[in-house]
Amino acid sequence: MYPRVFFRYVAMSHPVSVHLYFLSDHFQGYLVRHVATNQASTQLETLETWVTPRDHFSLASPPHPTNRLQHIQVGTDWDPKERLFRNWGRLLGPEDEPVAVQRWSRSQSNLTATVVWIDPTNVIAATYDILVDASAEVTHYRPPLNLPLRPGLWTLRVLHHWSLLGQTSFTVAPLEFHRQQPIQHDDARRLHAGPSRNSYMEQSFHGLNPVLRLPVSLSAVEEAEANAGLTGAPLRQWLDRLLEGHWSASDVCSTGPSACPIMQRCGLTAWSSKSPDPKSAVTTPREDGRIR
């Protein structure tokens, strides 16, 4: 048995590669291969980390017995036929046009629900009603929001007669790179400060803040304005803080020898891009012509 020793790794640069990981046709996360320094041995090692998105959806509490809402997601590249996002990780930036998707249980009667989009400074970016048929299982809509979206933590609420059914939060990530180069201050100020006049649509929904109990926080506005001008290391730190609450490292492995005695080898895991894939193995043709 190995002694209880913890090894710390420090990433050396940008990822070497990123794979999408699916299991039974369901997206499980990203497999990020990167070079890191083992601080105990000072040697470089190539690691692969399985990162998975965290779900921040929650139903209203206490639950209402007639609440049909089952889930909420926000993303881009919605495929209405397959009822899934082709942007698998649902990563959003300030220039994206997000879609809100709600999943429902069936019922005997129709339902009118109100969807509210709230930006990081508690500005109500959009609100609209959707008719949920008794037999409907999925509803979706992309509001025509003015761009750019303000980076930070957004909230989406679904209500019925202004009573909360459920909500979720999602991150609009600031851009570390723009036009294949590290973003410069002028571009950061333009892309990270939100839309012109802080107005996401022609109509203002400011009067709904008291109804939804959304206080306008001067400190949140000042913080957002300060973050809008960040570049370089401070920008990366802000981005890391935003993403760490919505992504988690599920597992890690080493593609080669490791100084860490408990580090698993990628080829021996069930999830790594280096793990065996019998369906893709091609052998020398046999007498019957088969190669698998």
C-alpha positions as CSV (number, residue, x, y, z in Angstrom):
1,M,0.0,0.0,0.0
2,Y,1.4,3.4,-1.0
3,P,1.8,6.1,1.7
4,R,-0.7,8.9,1.6
5,V,1.3,11.4,-0.5
6,F,-0.3,14.1,-2.6
7,F,1.3,15.2,-5.9
8,R,0.6,18.7,-7.3
9,Y,0.7,19.4,-11.0
10,V,1.0,22.7,-12.7
11,A,-0.1,23.1,-16.4
12,M,2.7,24.3,-18.6
13,S,0.8,25.7,-21.6
14,H,-2.4,25.4,-23.6
15,P,-4.0,22.0,-24.1
16,V,-2.4,19.7,-26.6
17,S,-5.8,18.3,-27.7
18,V,-9.5,18.1,-26.7
19,H,-11.8,15.1,-27.5
20,L,-15.5,14.9,-27.0
21,Y,-16.5,11.9,-24.9
22,F,-19.7,10.1,-25.6
23,L,-21.1,7.0,-23.9
24,S,-24.2,5.3,-25.4
25,D,-24.6,8.4,-27.7
26,H,-24.8,10.7,-24.7
27,F,-22.3,13.5,-24.2
28,Q,-20.2,13.0,-21.1
29,G,-17.7,15.8,-21.2
30,Y,-14.4,16.8,-22.7
31,L,-11.1,14.9,-22.6
32,V,-8.4,17.5,-22.3
33,R,-4.8,16.4,-22.9
34,H,-2.2,18.7,-21.5
35,V,1.4,18.9,-20.4
36,A,2.0,19.5,-16.7
37,T,4.9,19.6,-14.3
38,N,4.9,17.2,-11.3
39,Q,6.1,19.6,-8.6
40,A,7.4,16.7,-6.4
41,S,9.7,15.3,-9.2
42,T,9.9,18.4,-11.4
43,Q,9.4,16.2,-14.4
44,L,7.0,16.9,-17.3
45,E,4.1,14.5,-17.7
46,T,1.4,14.4,-20.3
47,L,-2.0,14.0,-18.6
48,E,-5.5,13.7,-19.8
49,T,-8.3,15.1,-17.7
50,W,-12.0,14.2,-18.1
51,V,-14.0,17.4,-17.4
52,T,-17.8,17.3,-17.1
53,P,-20.4,20.1,-17.0
54,R,-22.3,20.7,-13.8
55,D,-26.1,21.0,-13.9
56,H,-27.4,24.0,-12.0
57,F,-31.1,23.4,-12.7
58,S,-33.4,23.4,-9.7
59,L,-37.2,23.2,-9.2
60,A,-39.1,25.6,-7.0
61,S,-39.2,24.6,-3.3
62,P,-41.5,23.4,-2.0
63,P,-42.4,21.5,-5.1
64,H,-45.8,22.0,-6.5
65,P,-47.8,18.8,-7.4
66,T,-48.9,20.3,-10.7
67,N,-45.5,21.5,-11.8
68,R,-44.8,20.0,-15.2
69,L,-41.4,21.5,-15.6
70,Q,-38.6,18.8,-15.7
71,H,-35.5,20.5,-16.9
72,I,-34.0,23.7,-18.4
73,Q,-31.0,24.1,-20.6
74,V,-29.4,27.1,-22.4
75,G,-27.0,26.7,-25.3
76,T,-26.5,27.3,-29.0
77,D,-26.9,25.2,-32.2
78,W,-30.2,23.6,-31.1
79,D,-31.4,20.7,-33.3
80,P,-35.2,20.7,-33.0
81,K,-35.5,17.4,-34.8
82,E,-33.1,15.5,-32.5
83,R,-33.9,17.7,-29.6
84,L,-30.3,18.3,-28.5
85,F,-27.6,21.0,-28.7
86,R,-25.0,20.4,-31.4
87,N,-22.8,22.7,-29.3
88,W,-22.3,19.7,-27.0
89,G,-20.7,21.5,-24.0
90,R,-23.1,24.5,-24.5
91,L,-20.2,26.9,-24.2
92,L,-21.3,30.5,-24.6
93,G,-19.4,33.7,-25.5
94,P,-20.5,37.3,-25.7
95,E,-21.3,37.1,-29.5
96,D,-23.4,33.9,-29.3
97,E,-27.2,33.8,-29.7
98,P,-28.4,31.4,-27.0
99,V,-31.5,29.3,-27.0
100,A,-33.5,28.3,-23.9
101,V,-35.0,24.8,-23.9
102,Q,-37.5,23.5,-21.4
103,R,-38.6,19.9,-20.9
104,W,-42.0,19.1,-19.6
105,S,-44.1,16.2,-18.5
106,R,-47.4,15.6,-20.3
107,S,-50.7,16.8,-18.7
108,Q,-54.4,17.0,-19.3
109,S,-54.4,20.8,-19.9
110,N,-52.3,23.5,-21.5
111,L,-50.0,25.8,-19.6
112,T,-48.7,29.3,-20.2
113,A,-45.2,29.8,-18.8
114,T,-43.1,33.0,-18.5
115,V,-39.4,32.8,-19.3
116,V,-37.1,35.4,-17.8
117,W,-33.4,36.0,-18.7
118,I,-31.3,37.8,-16.1
119,D,-27.8,39.1,-16.8
120,P,-24.9,39.2,-14.2
121,T,-25.9,42.6,-13.0
122,N,-29.5,41.7,-12.5
123,V,-30.6,43.4,-15.7
124,I,-33.7,41.6,-17.1
125,A,-32.5,41.0,-20.6
126,A,-35.7,39.4,-21.9
127,T,-39.0,38.0,-20.8
128,Y,-41.7,36.3,-22.9
129,D,-44.6,33.8,-22.6
130,I,-44.7,30.4,-24.1
131,L,-47.8,28.2,-24.5
132,V,-47.1,24.6,-23.4
133,D,-49.6,22.2,-24.9
134,A,-50.9,19.4,-22.8
135,S,-49.0,16.9,-24.9
136,A,-45.8,19.0,-25.3
137,E,-42.5,17.6,-24.0
138,V,-40.1,20.2,-25.2
139,T,-40.3,23.9,-25.9
140,H,-37.6,26.2,-27.1
141,Y,-37.1,29.8,-28.1
142,R,-34.2,32.1,-29.0
143,P,-34.9,35.7,-28.0
144,P,-33.5,38.4,-30.3
145,L,-31.0,39.7,-27.8
146,N,-28.8,42.7,-28.6
147,L,-25.2,41.7,-28.6
148,P,-22.6,41.4,-27.1
149,L,-23.9,39.6,-24.0
150,R,-22.3,40.7,-20.8
151,P,-19.9,38.0,-19.6
152,G,-20.6,36.4,-16.2
153,L,-23.1,34.3,-14.5
154,W,-26.6,34.5,-16.0
155,T,-29.9,33.1,-14.6
156,L,-32.9,31.8,-16.5
157,R,-36.2,31.5,-14.6
158,V,-39.5,29.8,-15.7
159,L,-42.6,31.0,-14.0
160,H,-46.4,30.4,-14.0
161,H,-48.6,33.3,-13.0
162,W,-45.3,34.9,-11.7
163,S,-44.7,31.9,-9.3
164,L,-41.4,30.2,-9.8
165,L,-41.5,26.7,-11.4
166,G,-37.7,26.3,-11.8
167,Q,-34.5,28.0,-12.8
168,T,-30.9,27.4,-13.9
169,S,-27.7,29.4,-14.2
170,F,-25.2,29.4,-17.0
171,T,-22.0,31.1,-17.9
172,V,-21.3,33.5,-20.7
173,A,-17.5,33.3,-20.9
174,P,-15.3,36.3,-21.8
175,L,-13.0,35.9,-24.7
176,E,-9.4,35.3,-24.0
177,F,-8.6,35.3,-27.7
178,H,-10.0,37.4,-30.5
179,R,-9.3,36.8,-34.2
180,Q,-6.7,34.2,-33.2
181,Q,-4.7,36.6,-31.1
182,P,-4.8,37.4,-27.3
183,I,-7.6,39.9,-26.9
184,Q,-6.5,43.6,-26.6
185,H,-7.9,46.2,-24.3
186,D,-10.0,48.0,-26.8
187,D,-11.6,44.8,-28.1
188,A,-12.2,43.6,-24.5
189,R,-13.9,46.8,-23.6
190,R,-16.1,46.5,-26.7
191,L,-17.0,42.8,-26.3
192,H,-17.2,42.5,-22.5
193,A,-19.2,45.6,-21.5
194,G,-22.6,44.3,-22.6
195,P,-24.9,45.8,-25.2
196,S,-25.2,49.5,-26.0
197,R,-27.0,51.5,-23.3
198,N,-27.2,48.2,-21.4
199,S,-30.3,47.3,-23.4
200,Y,-30.7,43.8,-24.7
201,M,-34.0,44.5,-26.4
202,E,-35.9,47.6,-27.6
203,Q,-38.3,47.2,-24.7
204,S,-37.1,47.7,-21.1
205,F,-38.1,45.3,-18.4
206,H,-36.7,47.3,-15.5
207,G,-40.1,47.6,-14.0
208,L,-40.2,43.8,-13.3
209,N,-37.2,43.9,-11.0
210,P,-39.3,44.5,-7.9
211,V,-41.8,41.8,-9.0
212,L,-39.0,39.3,-9.4
213,R,-37.2,40.6,-6.3
214,L,-34.1,41.4,-8.2
215,P,-32.3,44.4,-6.6
216,V,-30.0,46.4,-8.8
217,S,-26.6,46.1,-7.1
218,L,-24.3,49.0,-7.7
219,S,-21.3,46.9,-6.6
220,A,-22.2,44.2,-9.2
221,V,-22.3,46.9,-11.9
222,E,-19.0,48.3,-10.8
223,E,-17.4,44.9,-10.8
224,A,-18.7,44.1,-14.2
225,E,-17.4,47.4,-15.6
226,A,-14.0,46.7,-14.1
227,N,-13.9,43.1,-15.5
228,A,-14.8,44.4,-18.9
229,G,-11.3,45.9,-19.3
230,L,-9.3,42.9,-18.2
231,T,-6.7,41.3,-20.4
232,G,-3.8,38.9,-20.0
233,A,-3.4,37.1,-16.6
234,P,-6.2,38.9,-14.8
235,L,-8.6,38.0,-17.6
236,R,-7.6,34.3,-17.4
237,Q,-8.1,34.4,-13.6
238,W,-11.6,35.9,-14.1
239,L,-12.4,33.2,-16.7
240,D,-11.2,30.4,-14.4
241,R,-13.4,31.7,-11.5
242,L,-16.4,31.7,-13.8
243,L,-15.9,28.2,-15.2
244,E,-14.8,26.4,-12.1
245,G,-18.4,26.5,-10.7
246,H,-19.8,25.0,-13.9
247,W,-17.2,22.4,-14.8
248,S,-15.5,19.8,-12.7
249,A,-12.7,17.3,-13.2
250,S,-14.2,13.8,-13.0
251,D,-10.9,11.9,-13.5
252,V,-7.3,12.2,-14.6
253,C,-4.8,9.8,-16.1
254,S,-1.2,9.8,-17.5
255,T,-0.4,8.9,-21.1
256,G,3.1,7.8,-20.0
257,P,5.2,7.0,-17.0
258,S,4.3,9.1,-13.9
259,A,6.2,9.9,-10.7
260,C,2.9,9.7,-8.9
261,P,2.4,6.1,-7.7
262,I,-1.4,6.3,-7.7
263,M,-1.7,8.0,-11.1
264,Q,-3.6,5.6,-13.5
265,R,-2.4,5.0,-17.0
266,C,-4.8,6.3,-19.7
267,G,-4.7,3.0,-21.6
268,L,-6.1,1.2,-18.6
269,T,-9.1,3.5,-18.0
270,A,-12.6,3.0,-19.5
271,W,-13.0,6.7,-20.5
272,S,-9.7,8.0,-21.9
273,S,-9.1,8.7,-25.6
274,K,-6.1,6.3,-25.1
275,S,-8.3,3.5,-23.8
276,P,-8.9,0.5,-26.1
277,D,-11.7,0.8,-28.6
278,P,-12.5,-2.7,-30.0
279,K,-14.9,-1.3,-32.6
280,S,-12.1,0.7,-34.2
281,A,-9.5,-2.0,-34.1
282,V,-8.4,-3.1,-37.6
283,T,-6.4,-6.3,-38.1
284,T,-4.8,-8.0,-41.1
285,P,-7.5,-9.5,-43.3
286,R,-8.4,-13.0,-42.5
287,E,-9.3,-15.8,-44.9
288,D,-13.0,-14.8,-44.8
289,G,-12.0,-11.2,-45.7
290,R,-12.9,-9.8,-42.3
291,I,-10.7,-7.2,-40.7
292,R,-12.4,-7.1,-37.3
